[in-house]
Amino acid sequence: MSIKKLAGQTLWYGVPSIATRFLGYILNFSLIYLYQPVNIADITQVYAIFPFLNILFTYGLETSYFRFSNHIEKNTLYSTLFNSILISTFILTGVLLLLQGPLVAFTDLQAHPEFLTYMAIILFFDTLSALPFAKLRQEERPRKYAFIKLIGIALNVGIVIWYLGVCPNIARQHPHSFLLLGYDESTGIAYYLIGNVIGAAVTLLLLAPQWMSIKWRFDVKVWKEVMIYSMPLIIVGLGGMINDMLSRLVFQHVSPLPALQAKHELGVFAANFRLAILITIFIQMFRLAAEPFFFNQAKNQDAKATYARVMLFFVIACSLMFLFVSLYLDVFKAIMTLKYPDYGEGIHIVPILALGGVFLGIYYNLSIWYKLTNKNWYGAGITIAGALITIVLNVLWIPKYGYTGSAWATLICYLFMMICSYLLGQKYYPVSYPLKRIGTYLGLIIVLSILSYFFNQAVDGMMLKLLFSTLLMGVFLGVVLLLDRKNFTFLPIVGKYFK
């Protein structure tokens, strides 16, 4: 697959995936208009637990499927891995339901123990969908992948909007209407999880051709080989989730504030974190196309040159996403605070988290070296070190600086992981990345963001702020065209305009 094809598939994964993620993002973001910060703290806790359990439930088999599909017969590999994940999913779901009591106590969800039941069901469906989705990616079928994702998230969003946004108004005006079928006012924000359950179940049904074609056989030799490769990836995944989610999991436990105020702070933190995660949407869509691409490209003589060029394109794209978030921060703040002004308290952490997201994206690109050289334990070591930094800094800084300290801890962790991965990668799988060009772009976006911050502090008019922000965005685009115009000729659709 060429870089042009990678870009095309990124668009195929990306545009529909952005649509699906954006619907989910709007759904998450809409909570700030329906509930005050203190009321969304519990749902935030549940969705902070999700990624940790998802890593355990899938135990690295998606990446392993890409890694081994090039030299193990695909049907044997796929059937063995799916049967493995099917058995483990039933076991882990059962354990999760049995441990619901202790988990409720640990997460302070005594007011909503049913949240954890819904979470277990969602994990069950999502896990069984993981390998079928990986199969679609490996077969380079991004259109079907995107269509199924879109249906699932649209159904999820539709249910939540209906029961949380529409039904309350109908109930007040027409309490006996047939449109209220299935509606119970006391269920409240739990409809957010119920919509997720139904969306995940329908997604699994739409993947029926992928999981119904499985042959019920289990190759022990293949399974052992894959598990040796996958085990470090579990640590990598869990460490990554600690770095991403720990701050929201431990916030109430380490904050010295009274319980109600801590919930308020957590709600504000979560809302602003969702804004910063816009950059993560792009990173995710890129990874969907890039992971199988990197493995398939490894056998080519010019693979390393390809990886270097992909990294440059990726940094430029991430830089644009960062500037979009940080330069137009006042616009996002105005939208966030339309109903509850309290959400604007934490807007200053968004650029910090977004820059951390850029470093994380670069780390994901760099991580191909240990996956290709079967040195996954090095990746696990980097992630564990990053997780330790995250834990220590959150425990030290949340009591002193609240969620601002947690945001800086995230940035420092991802910067550390990015540097470590680059240095080790150059030792075991050296790639000549264009460091000067990458450094120029990263330095420029930081300077432009700082200029925007000071300008916005000195000026009151929103129109003036928008004009200045757009000017700064134009400066960055001008520098990119000056330095890398010729590289864009390789892109699909838009490439012809740069020749």
Secondary structure as the mmCIF struct_conf table of DSSP 4:
data_model
#
loop_
_struct_conf.conf_type_id
_struct_conf.id
_struct_conf.beg_label_comp_id
_struct_conf.beg_label_asym_id
_struct_conf.beg_label_seq_id
_struct_conf.end_label_comp_id
_struct_conf.end_label_asym_id
_struct_conf.end_label_seq_id
HELX_RH_AL_P HELX_RH_AL_P1 ILE A 3 LEU A 34
BEND BEND1 TYR A 35 TYR A 35
HELX_RH_3T_P HELX_RH_3T_P1 PRO A 37 ILE A 40
HELX_RH_AL_P HELX_RH_AL_P2 ALA A 41 THR A 58
TURN_TY1_P TURN_TY1_P1 TYR A 59 GLY A 60
HELX_RH_AL_P HELX_RH_AL_P3 LEU A 61 PHE A 68
TURN_TY1_P TURN_TY1_P2 SER A 69 HIS A 71
BEND BEND2 ILE A 72 ILE A 72
HELX_RH_AL_P HELX_RH_AL_P4 LYS A 74 LEU A 98
TURN_TY1_P TURN_TY1_P3 LEU A 99 LEU A 99
HELX_RH_AL_P HELX_RH_AL_P5 GLN A 100 PHE A 106
TURN_TY1_P TURN_TY1_P4 THR A 107 ASP A 108
TURN_TY1_P TURN_TY1_P5 GLN A 110 ALA A 111
TURN_TY1_P TURN_TY1_P6 PRO A 113 PRO A 113
HELX_RH_AL_P HELX_RH_AL_P6 GLU A 114 GLN A 138
TURN_TY1_P TURN_TY1_P7 GLU A 139 GLU A 140
HELX_RH_AL_P HELX_RH_AL_P7 PRO A 142 VAL A 160
HELX_RH_PI_P HELX_RH_PI_P1 ILE A 161 VAL A 166
HELX_RH_AL_P HELX_RH_AL_P8 CYS A 167 GLN A 173
TURN_TY1_P TURN_TY1_P8 PRO A 175 HIS A 176
HELX_RH_3T_P HELX_RH_3T_P2 PHE A 178 LEU A 180
TURN_TY1_P TURN_TY1_P9 LEU A 181 GLY A 182
HELX_RH_3T_P HELX_RH_3T_P3 GLU A 185 ALA A 190
HELX_RH_AL_P HELX_RH_AL_P9 TYR A 191 LEU A 206
TURN_TY1_P TURN_TY1_P10 LEU A 207 LEU A 207
HELX_RH_AL_P HELX_RH_AL_P10 ALA A 208 MET A 212
TURN_TY1_P TURN_TY1_P11 SER A 213 SER A 213
BEND BEND3 TRP A 216 TRP A 216
HELX_RH_AL_P HELX_RH_AL_P11 VAL A 220 VAL A 254
BEND BEND4 LEU A 257 LEU A 257
HELX_RH_AL_P HELX_RH_AL_P12 ALA A 259 ALA A 276
TURN_TY1_P TURN_TY1_P12 ILE A 277 ILE A 277
HELX_RH_AL_P HELX_RH_AL_P13 LEU A 278 GLN A 297
TURN_TY1_P TURN_TY1_P13 ALA A 298 LYS A 299
BEND BEND5 ASN A 300 ASN A 300
TURN_TY1_P TURN_TY1_P14 GLN A 301 ASP A 302
HELX_RH_AL_P HELX_RH_AL_P14 ALA A 303 LEU A 327
TURN_TY1_P TURN_TY1_P15 TYR A 328 TYR A 328
HELX_RH_AL_P HELX_RH_AL_P15 LEU A 329 MET A 336
TURN_TY1_P TURN_TY1_P16 THR A 337 LYS A 339
HELX_RH_3T_P HELX_RH_3T_P4 PRO A 341 ILE A 349
HELX_RH_AL_P HELX_RH_AL_P16 VAL A 350 LEU A 366
TURN_TY1_P TURN_TY1_P17 SER A 367 SER A 367
HELX_RH_AL_P HELX_RH_AL_P17 ILE A 368 LEU A 372
TURN_TY1_P TURN_TY1_P18 THR A 373 ASN A 374
HELX_RH_AL_P HELX_RH_AL_P18 ASN A 376 TYR A 401
TURN_TY1_P TURN_TY1_P19 GLY A 402 GLY A 402
HELX_RH_AL_P HELX_RH_AL_P19 TYR A 403 TYR A 428
BEND BEND6 TYR A 429 TYR A 429
HELX_RH_AL_P HELX_RH_AL_P20 LEU A 435 ALA A 458
HELX_RH_AL_P HELX_RH_AL_P21 MET A 462 ASP A 484
HELX_RH_3T_P HELX_RH_3T_P5 ARG A 485 PHE A 490
BEND BEND7 LEU A 491 LEU A 491
TURN_TY1_P TURN_TY1_P20 PRO A 492 VAL A 494
HELX_RH_3T_P HELX_RH_3T_P6 GLY A 495 PHE A 498
#
